[in-house]
Amino acid sequence: MLTGSLPTTAYLALGAAAALCFYLASPHQRLRPALHRHARPLRVAGWLLCLAGLGAAMQALGPWAGVFAGLTVFMLAAVLLPYLDVGCRQRAGKNNHVG
């Protein structure tokens, strides 16, 4: 059984890692284009990490607050990852526009 701040750290890390797995499985991402070949295993890993993060959040905060906090961490990471991708591409000088 996890005690102290370990469940909090676990659900924050697991939620962010789950969002990263789903993002890397997307055909629209440009962070690591080579990983698109492994989209199915990345999606499975994303689901498993998301469920593990929800479990840790529920252990840290209780059932309702844990589900809310765990999904909030996931959504925050899912929203920030495309911006991180654009920032990395602009820093590298690869400024490909769509349209």
C-alpha positions, 0 to 999 in steps of 0.5 A, a space after each residue: 500500500 502506498 503511503 504519504 506523498 508517493 501516491 500523489 507523485 505517482 498519479 501525476 507522473 502516470 497521468 502525464 505518461 499516459 497522455 504522452 503515450 496517446 500523443 505519440 500514437 497520434 499520426 499528427 505528432 512530430 515529436 518522434 515520428 518513428 514511433 507512429 509505427 508502434 501506435 497500438 502498443 503505445 495506446 495500450 500502454 496509455 490505457 494501462 498508465 491512465 488506469 494506474 494513475 486513476 488508481 493512485 489518485 483514488 488512493 491518495 484523494 478518495 474515489 471521487 476527488 481521485 477520479 477528478 484529479 487523475 483525469 485533470 492531470 491527464 487532460 492538462 498533459 494532453 493539452 500541453 503536449 502539442 504546444 511542446 511539439 510546436 515549441 521544439 519544432 520552432 527551436 529546431 528551425 523546422 517551421 512547416 506550415 499546414 495549409 
